[in-house]
Amino acid sequence: MSLFLNQFLKFFFLMTPFFVLSMYLSMTQDWETRQKRKLAFSVGVSAFIICTVLVFFGRYIFDAFAITLDAFRIGGGALLFLTSVGLVTSNVTDKKQSIQTIDPNCNIYSIAVVPLAIPVTIGPGTTGAMLVIGAESTSFQIQLITLAAVALALTVLTVMLAAASWLEEKLGRNMIMIMSKLTGLILAAMASQMIFQGVRSFLVAAKS
């Protein structure tokens, strides 16, 4: 149970839920409630498929390109750290002015994958971290626990997006911005841990 909760929290914050919520609100501000909920569900399903591929095939990707796990910990951690810096330093509410509202009559399934699933929900830093977590899963049982944690994290995110208008009314844009910045701080700590672990393992291997 502790492993499941740990993985759930990791994945939930890796998906930067409050940043995704802010972008989702900006893109769908002229949409009807029914369309917003349909899009939220499509984003959740698309992101789950992408995460499943990353978690289960991360180790094979490393082998194909002859990349060590420690090297990817360092590189993925660096990308995740840059993502966290972007969340902390940027004003999420100001991005509403620079993002055009998506036409409600467009193909919902196409925008659910790009840009909402990739790169808004699953960006480069998130991708790297998920590949590392998947490669660290040493048994099929752990992989299933990881996948269940991904499913729960995405379920929570999907519910947040489906209730986006209600959350905006109750929390306000400023609170969503603050929560996004706090998420960035947590990502920075996770990124530092990934880099530290990669460097430490590399130094131990170099000494032996």
C-alpha positions in Angstrom: 0.0 0.0 0.0 2.8 2.4 0.8 4.4 1.8 -2.6 1.1 2.5 -4.3 0.5 5.7 -2.4 4.1 6.8 -3.1 3.8 6.1 -6.8 0.4 7.8 -6.9 1.7 11.0 -5.4 4.7 11.0 -7.7 2.6 10.6 -10.9 0.0 13.1 -9.7 2.5 15.9 -9.2 4.5 14.9 -12.3 1.4 15.6 -14.4 1.3 19.2 -13.0 -2.5 19.1 -12.4 -3.0 22.7 -11.6 -1.0 23.9 -14.6 -3.0 21.6 -16.8 -6.2 22.9 -15.2 -5.2 26.5 -16.0 -4.4 25.7 -19.6 -7.6 23.7 -20.0 -9.7 26.6 -18.7 -8.0 29.0 -21.0 -8.5 26.8 -24.1 -12.2 25.9 -23.4 -13.6 29.1 -21.9 -16.3 29.3 -24.6 -17.3 25.6 -24.6 -20.5 24.1 -23.3 -20.3 21.9 -20.1 -21.0 18.7 -22.0 -18.2 19.4 -24.5 -15.7 20.2 -21.7 -16.5 16.9 -19.9 -16.1 14.9 -23.1 -12.8 16.6 -23.7 -11.7 15.9 -20.1 -12.4 12.2 -20.5 -10.5 12.1 -23.8 -7.5 13.8 -22.3 -7.5 11.2 -19.4 -7.7 8.2 -21.8 -5.0 9.6 -24.1 -2.6 10.4 -21.3 -3.2 6.9 -19.8 -2.2 5.2 -23.0 0.9 7.3 -23.3 1.9 6.7 -19.7 1.3 2.9 -20.1 3.8 2.9 -23.0 6.4 4.9 -21.1 6.1 2.8 -17.9 6.1 -0.7 -19.6 8.6 0.0 -22.4 11.0 2.4 -20.7 13.6 -0.4 -20.1 13.5 -1.5 -23.7 14.0 2.1 -24.9 17.1 2.3 -22.8 18.4 -0.9 -24.2 17.7 0.1 -27.8 19.7 3.3 -27.5 22.3 1.8 -25.2 21.5 4.4 -22.5 22.2 3.6 -18.9 19.5 4.2 -16.3 21.8 6.4 -14.3 22.5 8.6 -17.3 18.8 9.0 -17.9 18.2 9.8 -14.3 20.6 12.7 -14.6 19.2 13.9 -18.0 15.6 13.3 -17.1 16.1 15.0 -13.7 17.6 18.1 -15.5 14.6 18.3 -17.8 12.2 17.9 -14.9 14.1 20.6 -13.0 13.7 23.0 -15.9 10.0 22.2 -16.0 9.7 23.0 -12.2 11.6 26.3 -12.7 9.1 27.3 -15.5 6.2 26.6 -13.2 7.6 28.5 -10.3 8.7 31.6 -12.3 5.9 31.9 -14.8 2.6 33.6 -14.2 0.1 30.9 -15.2 -2.8 33.3 -15.2 -1.1 35.6 -17.7 -1.0 32.7 -20.2 -4.7 33.0 -20.7 -4.0 36.1 -22.9 -1.5 34.3 -25.1 -3.5 31.1 -25.7 -6.3 31.2 -28.2 -9.5 29.5 -27.3 -10.0 26.3 -29.2 -13.1 26.2 -31.5 -15.8 24.1 -29.8 -16.7 22.5 -33.2 -13.2 21.1 -33.7 -12.3 17.4 -33.4 -12.2 16.8 -29.6 -10.1 13.7 -29.9 -7.3 15.4 -31.9 -6.8 18.2 -29.4 -7.1 15.7 -26.5 -3.8 14.2 -27.6 -2.0 17.4 -28.8 -1.7 19.8 -27.1 -3.5 18.7 -23.9 -2.1 15.2 -23.3 1.2 16.1 -24.9 2.9 18.4 -24.0 0.6 20.1 -21.5 0.0 17.0 -19.2 3.0 14.9 -20.2 5.9 17.2 -21.1 9.6 16.3 -21.7 10.5 16.3 -18.0 7.5 14.2 -17.1 8.3 11.8 -19.9 11.8 11.4 -18.6 10.7 10.8 -15.0 8.1 8.2 -16.1 10.7 6.3 -18.2 13.0 6.1 -15.2 10.2 5.0 -12.8 9.1 2.3 -15.4 12.7 1.1 -15.8 13.1 0.9 -12.0 10.1 -1.5 -11.8 11.9 -4.8 -11.4 8.9 -7.1 -11.5 5.6 -7.4 -13.2 3.8 -7.0 -9.9 5.5 -3.7 -9.3 4.7 -2.6 -12.8 1.0 -3.4 -12.2 1.1 -1.3 -9.0 2.7 1.5 -10.9 0.1 1.3 -13.6 -2.7 1.3 -11.0 -1.1 4.5 -9.5 -1.0 6.1 -12.9 -4.7 5.2 -13.5 -5.7 6.7 -10.1 -3.6 9.9 -10.7 -5.2 10.4 -14.1 -8.7 9.7 -12.8 -8.2 12.5 -10.2 -6.9 14.8 -13.0 -9.8 13.9 -15.3 -12.3 14.7 -12.5 -10.5 18.0 -11.9 -10.8 18.9 -15.6 -14.5 17.8 -15.8 -15.2 20.1 -12.8 -12.8 22.8 -14.1 -15.4 25.6 -14.2 -16.6 24.8 -10.7 -13.0 24.7 -9.4 -12.3 28.1 -11.0 -15.4 29.5 -9.4 -14.5 28.1 -5.9 -10.8 28.6 -5.9 -10.2 31.5 -8.3 -7.4 31.9 -10.8 -5.0 33.2 -8.2 -5.3 30.1 -6.0 -4.8 27.9 -9.0 -1.7 29.8 -9.9 -0.4 29.4 -6.3 -1.1 25.7 -6.4 0.8 25.4 -9.7 3.8 27.1 -8.2 3.7 24.8 -5.2 3.7 21.9 -7.6 6.8 23.3 -9.2 8.6 23.3 -5.9 7.7 19.6 -5.4 8.9 18.8 -8.9 12.2 20.6 -8.2 12.8 18.4 -5.2 11.9 15.2 -7.2 14.2 16.4 -10.0 17.1 17.0 -7.5 16.6 13.5 -6.0 16.7 11.9 -9.5 19.9 13.8 -10.4 21.5 13.0 -7.0 20.7 9.3 -7.3 22.0 9.1 -10.8 25.3 10.8 -9.9 25.8 8.7 -6.8 25.2 5.5 -8.7 27.6 6.6 -11.4 30.3 7.4 -8.9 29.9 4.1 -7.1 30.1 2.2 -10.5 33.2 4.2 -11.4 35.0 3.3 -8.2 34.3 -0.4 -8.5 
